[in-house]
Every structure is written in C-alpha cells, then in structure tokens.
Amino acid sequence: MANKVYNITDTPDLYDILSKTPKNFDTENYFLKELQHKVNSSWCYRPNRVDVEFEQDWGKENYFPLEVVINSVKSDKGEDLSNDCRRIIFRNIQEHRFSLGSKFRFSENYNLKEFDKNKNVWLVTNFDRVSMTSSVIIERCNGSIGSIVVDEQGVSKYHYEPVIQGRNLYSTTLRYADPIVSPQSQLTIVCQHNKYTKEYFINQRFIIGYDKVYRITAINKHYSDLTYDPNDVGLMKIYLELTEKSYYDNFETRIAYQMTPTVHFSTTGGDLGNLQYSIGFKEPEFIPTDLSSEQIHFVPFVQIQDGTEIPDIPISTEITLQNLPSGVDISAYINFEYDSQTGEFSLSRIRPYLAGDLIVKCSVAEEDSPTGEEILTEFVLVVRRPQEV
C-alpha cells in the first residue's frame, strides 16, 4: 500500500471551492461577487456621486430618487462630448431596470427638492450590459411637444412629452409655386415610446419652440428590443416638416390645432409648489362635446394631479353663453339646475344657440382654497344643433 499512486489532478483545493465561476453572468460568479464588494466598499469615496430621479412606470412621470455615479461621455478620440450627453454608472453592477427610452430627471445642482420645472429630463439612448459594471448613456431633452389626450370621461388634457430635438434643420430651402413662395425645413426628434407617444399620427401638428408649427411626415417606432415582440419599443424617431400656422393654434399653451372638437378643462390658481389642484367631476362618466336636450348631471370635486380627492371643499358654478345679447335671459336656451349645498348641477339645452358656445365655470373661493387663491376650472360645450347623420 505504501507504493500506491493517487491521482489528485482534479481534486479542488480551498481556493478552487471558493472561486466558483459559472457562466452567463451568474450572481454566484466569484469574480462578480468580489467586484460588487469592491464597488460597495469604495462607493462612499466616489467624488462624482449624485442624486438623480428615475421614472418607475413609463409615461406616468412618477419619479423616485437614486444615487448614481455620473461621468462625461468620451468620443473615439478620447474627447469629452457635449454637456447634453452623460454616462450614469450604478452601484449595482448588474442593474437591469433601465433600457433604451428610460427617463431620468435632475437639476444642474442635483437638488432633489428643486421645483420640477427647473429639472431637466434625460433619455437613455444607449446602455452597456456586457461590461462587468452596468451603465447607461443619457441625453438631455432640450424641448417638449404638447398634444391633446382624451381620457375615458371624454375630457381632453394637455400632455407635454420631453423630446430630444435635433440641433440642425435640414432641407432648408424655399418651395416655389406659381402663386407663392413658402419656406421649407425639416426636423427630427427622439422621444420615449409610451402610451401617449404611440398615438401620434401622420400629419399631426406640433408647436416646436415658441413660434413655429411642424407636422409629422414619418414615424420610426419599429426598433424593437426583442426580435419577436414588435411592441417592445424604447425610443421613437419622429420626422417633421415646417407647416403653416393656424388662427386656432394656442402659442401660450403650445398646443397646435388638430381640427377635432374636444372638451378641455382650463384651470387657474391651482398651483402650490409641486402640487396642482384642479376641479374634476365624479359624474358624468362621459362628457360630450355637444350639449343636447338630454340632461347631464355633474358632480364636481377638488383633486390634485394624481387624481386624489380633497374632500369638504365647497364649489360654486356659473354658466355664460358667448355673445348673448343684453336683455336676453340665458334660461331661454339653457336649463341650469344648481344645488348650492352639494355643488352638484345639471345642464340641458332647450333650443340651439348659434352665436357661440356655453362656458361652464366651476370655482373654489379664496377662503376655501388650499392654495390661498381662487381655483377656477372652466370648459366649453357646443350648444349648436348637432349635425344629423
């Protein structure tokens, strides 16, 4: 037995047992675990740690804080790119929550308590999950485009989507026709693919900047993150061209006219810091654009931007008809029943009125307002006879 030979070639020692290296970036990989421990131990010493916010649910603008390391982005020649492009490095070296189109938000001094309007929104335009440490490339949204979104109640709301607008216009020439000479220019923008932007359509008009109107000529939303899932799109590229302004374009709200009748609630006096108070309606389930002879019952209430009701606030309502001649009583055209105890009211049309629309104003008095000033929400209903089909 003393001369017996044992093969110990494949017998692991203590180090071999410790250093498991399974494939596919497994979290049990010894080197990945050691790298994560190293990042954790040195994280508090990183001088470029900053606080940012990330959007948890796409398109809902619900942001949550996150501590990251931020770096500049270098070109192939090792030169720093512009300040509009940055790299975010995560503490979790295998961070997988973010992909193309994810949104981040922060101010120039990375103050989380800064007003939302003073923060820039950034879009993830590239990411790296092949390296040992996970990181993403973000680009600053240098503008926003406004559109009308109609909810299930039939109320149109203004939605403003942060976008990356191309710095340069192209095809900047003059279009010559026999009667006129008109300018021509084209623009490309990049935005997140979400429940709002996926509804954009060809020829939809947008106010770009503060004084120009463009319309969509093409939309690229087929770059899918998964080969067999056409709906898994992160970023959209939209092509637009300069178009004529309309008398109905609203350059104050930056909402371009789309030739579609809508019911829009316009609210003033409802801002208090990052909270926006407004008046909504529990009833009816759907608000039509035209007021007919059928009675509609309205139940108003005060709410904040996420739809949470603020109870026990009295609301008063008054109605007016545009261009109604003096001496003519509005009750000749509109049946208005108002309950001052509950704030509920009902509306119906008695006869058509062709000189204008019905303006409904619901308000909260200053002494009852959470903001300390009157909250006024108004909307318009058409009282002309609807076109018969």
Summary of the structure (lengths in Angstrom):
residues: 389
radius of gyration: 29.0
end to end distance: 105.8
largest distance: 125.1
contacts: 990
relative contact order: 0.09
helix: 8%
strand: 43%
